[in-house]
Every structure is written in C-alpha cells, then in structure tokens.
Amino acid sequence: MAITRDDMISILAEADPVGLVAGGAPRNEYEQEADAILALRGIPTLTEITGVFAVSFSEPGACSRETARWIVEEMGRRSGR
C-alpha cells in the first residue's frame, strides 16, 4: 500500500482516535503513530492499528476498532487501491 507519511498523518488527524486534535493539538500530533503504522508490512490489520495506539497511549482502548477500520479504508482510498 503506497501512501505518503503526510497522507498518513492527515488521516490520523482526521480520525483523531484519542481526541488530541479536537482538544487543540496540532494536526501533526500523531506523527509517531503514523510512522509506526507505515512501518507495518502489507496492509495493516485492525489489531495492528489499535495496538499502535494502545502502546503509544498506554491505554488498550485508545483507538476503537471502528476508527481503525476507517483508517485502513481511508489508506486504501488515498493510495488509489
């Protein structure tokens, strides 16, 4: 799945799984998570994406499966898949 880092950061800012952007954080607040997701091999699974956020925020439910599903779908749309 070919997607740029900037696109991934934008997707995560739009999804805003932890509510940081809604709380006033800059749109690039999820850079670390974007890098972690882009480092995954192949098409990321929902479990992998929720796991990235669980580790980053030390909270198992930081990113819901529904939000992770939207992220994967949006990655596909933006990569032209």
C-alpha positions as CSV (number, residue, x, y, z in Angstrom):
1,M,0.0,0.0,0.0
2,A,1.7,3.2,-1.2
3,I,0.8,6.1,1.0
4,T,2.9,9.1,2.0
5,R,3.8,10.0,5.5
6,D,2.0,13.3,5.1
7,D,-1.2,11.5,4.0
8,M,-0.9,9.1,6.9
9,I,-0.5,12.0,9.4
10,S,-3.5,13.7,7.8
11,I,-5.7,10.5,8.0
12,L,-4.8,10.1,11.7
13,A,-5.6,13.8,12.4
14,E,-9.0,13.4,10.7
15,A,-9.7,10.2,12.6
16,D,-8.3,11.7,15.8
17,P,-8.7,8.5,17.8
18,V,-7.6,10.0,21.1
19,G,-9.2,13.4,20.6
20,L,-5.9,15.3,20.7
21,V,-6.7,17.4,17.6
22,A,-10.2,18.2,18.8
23,G,-8.6,19.3,22.1
24,G,-6.4,21.8,20.3
25,A,-3.2,19.8,19.5
26,P,-1.6,20.4,16.1
27,R,-2.7,18.2,13.2
28,N,0.8,16.5,13.2
29,E,0.3,15.3,16.8
30,Y,0.0,11.7,15.5
31,E,3.4,11.6,13.7
32,Q,4.8,8.8,15.9
33,E,1.8,6.7,15.3
34,A,1.8,7.4,11.5
35,D,5.5,6.2,11.4
36,A,4.6,3.1,13.3
37,I,1.7,2.2,11.0
38,L,3.8,2.9,7.9
39,A,6.5,0.6,9.3
40,L,4.0,-2.4,9.3
41,R,4.3,-4.9,6.5
42,G,1.5,-5.1,3.9
43,I,-2.0,-3.8,4.6
44,P,-2.3,-3.1,8.4
45,T,-4.9,-5.1,10.3
46,L,-7.3,-3.5,12.7
47,T,-5.5,-5.2,15.6
48,E,-2.1,-3.8,14.5
49,I,-3.6,-0.2,14.3
50,T,-5.4,-0.4,17.6
51,G,-2.1,-1.9,19.0
52,V,-0.1,1.1,17.8
53,F,-2.4,3.4,19.8
54,A,-2.6,1.1,22.8
55,V,1.2,1.2,23.1
56,S,1.6,4.9,22.4
57,F,-1.0,6.0,24.9
58,S,-0.7,3.1,27.4
59,E,-4.4,2.5,27.0
60,P,-5.8,-0.6,25.4
61,G,-8.9,1.2,24.1
62,A,-7.2,4.3,22.8
63,C,-8.3,3.6,19.2
64,S,-11.6,1.8,18.7
65,R,-11.9,-1.0,16.0
66,E,-14.4,1.3,14.1
67,T,-11.8,4.1,14.0
68,A,-9.1,1.6,12.9
69,R,-11.4,0.3,10.2
70,W,-11.9,3.8,8.9
71,I,-8.2,4.4,8.9
72,V,-7.5,1.3,6.9
73,E,-10.3,2.2,4.4
74,E,-9.0,5.7,4.1
75,M,-5.5,4.5,3.5
76,G,-6.8,2.4,0.6
77,R,-8.7,5.3,-0.9
78,R,-5.8,7.7,-0.7
79,S,-3.4,5.1,-2.1
80,G,-5.6,4.6,-5.1
81,R,-6.3,1.0,-4.2
